[in-house]
Amino acid sequence: MDMYYVSTRGGDEKKSAAEAIKQGIAENGGLFMPFRLPRITQEDLEKLVPMNYPARAAHILSLFLTDYQFEELLKDCEQAYCEDKFPGGPAPITDYSDKIKMLELWHGPTCAFKDMALQIMPRMLARALTQTEETRTALILVATSGDTGKAALEGYKDVPGVKIQVFYPVDGVSNMQKRQMAVQEGENVCVCAIKGNFDDAQNGVKKIFGDAAFNELLEQKGYFLSSANSINWGRLCPQIVYYISAYCDMVERGDLAMGETLDVCVPTGNFGNIFAAFIAKQMGLPIGKLICASNRNNILTDFLNTGVYDKNRPFYATMSPSMDILISSNLERLLYFLCGAEETAMHMEALAHSGKYEISKETRNALSSHFVGAFCSEEETTHTIKTAFDNGYLCDTHTAVALKCALAYAKENEEQAANKLLVVSTASPYKFAPSVLTALGQEIPENEFDSIDALMEATGTKAPAPLLCLKDKKIRFEQTIEADAMESAVLSFTKSN
Ligand SMILES: *Cc1c(COP(=O)(O)O)cnc(C)c1O
């Protein structure tokens, strides 16, 4: 049957996958969800085992994107996940111990897991434009505090029918992240630093999206606005793939017998990555517990333990910045799944008004049958990086949060016949070299780029090529603008070629 998408907040809106990806968010402010989830059986898994990653991806994506041609999906996946972009493979598994395996999702062009979705999503959007006979150019606007901007730029560069413009706070990203964006290649990209903080950048982008007159003006120039953020179904769907693929790899490696239950631990911010694992479980992948690992901003841990979501609390800037979030947008999709559209709409309304909501007892029971909430303090993050390295595994700060929670969970469940545990590793340690160096008891060099060399020297490992060659790339974008000049920056970008 053909797949269509509905809003997590109810209503009659029904969209094809192509339309949902183009539109990003539902008309009533909800997120798009497939109206039902496809199933994968053990027989299906057995067929996937001998395939490579792009073939597995095309098969799994085609269950959700029934309006796309399989051959085109396969071609797109082969290009998105090729050796050139992901040297050594897109999602390799390495051993931490007998019981604990690491799923490394950071071998792509920007060295963090967002590449897994942002390498394929632009191709899905390009197909959607053709399929819906779109004549306008899609203009992607992104406000970023670091990782997302670079991953989106790499994904959308030179995609036909699309232009991308990224705004970041001039003093709100690391020097490494700044350099990554400043040297961005591609004919359809633009990067602007703004004077202000991340909220100023984000509010500026939101204002542009909401400005009817400005959108009309863009329309006349042959553009429409689109977004690349993690609430788009096009970002979520490709993340389901690597859980199913990892299971196949573990069967192939002899880590699991086909059908054996696997627990999964995910370092979580916006709840996108772990929700993709939940979908894989609902489709029939033998996953047991999903361990939701947070940093000091442990709003999700509290939610899972008490059933109360309350964002009225201090916000901490941590050494795992991509998880510093107080509103986990994709949690809305889980609520929809567990308690339906009506209750979800009610909770989202309460969240917007008072920053707080409480789920019912039944929903809470359903929640705790799947999820375990855990968190890791700053000291524990540092400590885990050190002990993991002594144990033979070098990890970044985000991965360390998950590893700590996984180790604690494994210890608590030592007595029972515990499942194997897959820990998701989301960034290269070299992306957060200064924090990793500190954890290893090393001095941080004054120049951030020297910390890459220092980390290689201290650990005897090699930095990924995209970070190593940053120093030598030509700087293309040096512009810093006032926060209230973002609209005119967009206009001048539309005028360029
Ligand atoms: C974005 C990000 C996360 C959090 O993922 P969510 O899908 O937002 O939960 C974790 N680690 C790294 C390195 C990230 O970039």
The ligand as a Gaussian input file, in Angstrom:
#p B3LYP/6-31G(d) Opt

LIG

0 1
 C       23.166000      16.156000      17.088000
 C       24.095000      15.347000      17.909000
 C       23.643000      14.509000      18.963000
 C       22.187000      14.443000      19.394000
 O       21.370000      13.793000      18.472000
 P       19.785000      13.996000      18.514000
 O       19.252000      13.343000      17.302000
 O       19.575000      15.482000      18.502000
 O       19.275000      13.382000      19.769000
 C       24.574000      13.726000      19.630000
 N       25.893000      13.785000      19.326000
 C       26.360000      14.576000      18.342000
 C       27.821000      14.590000      18.059000
 C       25.495000      15.387000      17.588000
 O       25.979000      16.171000      16.612000

